[in-house]
Amino acid sequence: MNWHVYIVLCSDDTLYTGITTDMTRRFREHARGRGAKYFRGRQPKALVYLEGGHDRSAASKRELYIKGLSRAGKQALVDAAAATVPTITTSSPLPS
């Protein structure tokens, strides 16, 4: 199974990092306030980083590594990957 590590820009301008096998589904869950307690007080604005090709173990390790980065470190990842991230935002239509 192909696991992805992702970073979502939130309504309070924080960066949330997670893993999933289906990014569109996971973004939709976050937008509905489900799946992560972090999104119960904020909304996702946009997917800003996506990295695929992991198994579950590697994705979890990479997620922990990214979560340990400073805001500047996470922003550097986001900036480096900006051209390759698919557009998923709360203003773009999400498939059902």
PLY file of the C-alpha trace (Angstrom):
ply
format ascii 1.0
element vertex 96
property float x
property float y
property float z
element edge 95
property int vertex1
property int vertex2
end_header
0.00 0.00 0.00
1.27 3.49 -0.88
1.35 5.81 2.12
1.74 9.58 1.89
3.15 12.10 4.34
1.44 15.47 4.06
1.38 18.97 5.50
-1.80 21.03 5.62
-1.91 24.78 6.15
-4.60 25.50 8.74
-6.96 28.43 9.28
-4.75 29.73 12.11
-1.70 29.53 9.80
-0.23 26.52 11.61
1.14 23.55 9.68
-0.35 20.13 10.46
1.58 16.99 9.48
-0.01 13.58 9.00
-0.03 10.35 6.98
-2.67 8.73 4.80
-3.29 6.37 1.90
-5.96 8.67 0.38
-5.20 12.39 0.53
-8.54 13.63 -0.80
-10.47 11.54 1.74
-8.20 12.64 4.57
-8.46 16.33 3.68
-12.25 15.98 3.60
-12.17 14.37 7.07
-10.08 17.24 8.40
-12.48 19.78 6.87
-15.34 18.08 8.71
-13.44 18.15 12.02
-12.92 14.40 12.03
-9.89 12.17 12.11
-7.62 14.41 14.18
-8.44 16.38 17.31
-6.20 19.13 15.97
-8.94 20.11 13.50
-11.71 20.47 16.06
-10.80 24.12 16.66
-9.43 25.05 13.24
-10.05 24.31 9.57
-7.66 23.10 6.88
-7.01 25.75 4.23
-4.82 23.94 1.73
-2.59 20.96 1.16
0.92 22.43 0.97
3.17 19.35 0.99
2.72 15.77 -0.21
5.32 13.01 -0.26
4.41 9.52 -1.46
6.04 6.16 -1.93
6.17 5.03 1.68
5.00 1.91 3.47
3.20 2.53 6.76
6.34 2.23 8.87
8.41 4.59 6.72
5.55 7.11 6.54
5.20 7.10 10.33
8.93 7.64 10.79
8.97 10.46 8.25
5.91 12.06 9.90
7.68 12.06 13.28
10.79 13.55 11.71
8.79 16.37 10.08
6.82 17.03 13.26
10.14 17.52 15.02
11.23 20.24 12.60
10.92 23.92 13.42
8.34 26.02 11.60
11.16 27.24 9.33
12.19 23.66 8.56
8.65 22.70 7.63
8.30 25.84 5.53
11.51 24.90 3.66
9.95 21.52 2.77
6.76 23.26 1.64
8.66 25.79 -0.47
10.82 23.11 -2.12
7.77 21.03 -3.09
5.40 23.86 -4.04
5.36 23.08 -7.77
4.55 19.38 -7.28
1.73 19.50 -4.72
-1.77 18.85 -6.09
-4.30 21.60 -5.41
-6.57 20.58 -2.56
-8.14 23.45 -0.64
-11.37 24.10 1.20
-12.38 26.36 -1.71
-11.74 23.69 -4.37
-14.42 21.06 -4.87
-13.67 17.80 -3.11
-14.88 14.58 -4.69
-17.53 12.73 -2.70
0 1
1 2
2 3
3 4
4 5
5 6
6 7
7 8
8 9
9 10
10 11
11 12
12 13
13 14
14 15
15 16
16 17
17 18
18 19
19 20
20 21
21 22
22 23
23 24
24 25
25 26
26 27
27 28
28 29
29 30
30 31
31 32
32 33
33 34
34 35
35 36
36 37
37 38
38 39
39 40
40 41
41 42
42 43
43 44
44 45
45 46
46 47
47 48
48 49
49 50
50 51
51 52
52 53
53 54
54 55
55 56
56 57
57 58
58 59
59 60
60 61
61 62
62 63
63 64
64 65
65 66
66 67
67 68
68 69
69 70
70 71
71 72
72 73
73 74
74 75
75 76
76 77
77 78
78 79
79 80
80 81
81 82
82 83
83 84
84 85
85 86
86 87
87 88
88 89
89 90
90 91
91 92
92 93
93 94
94 95
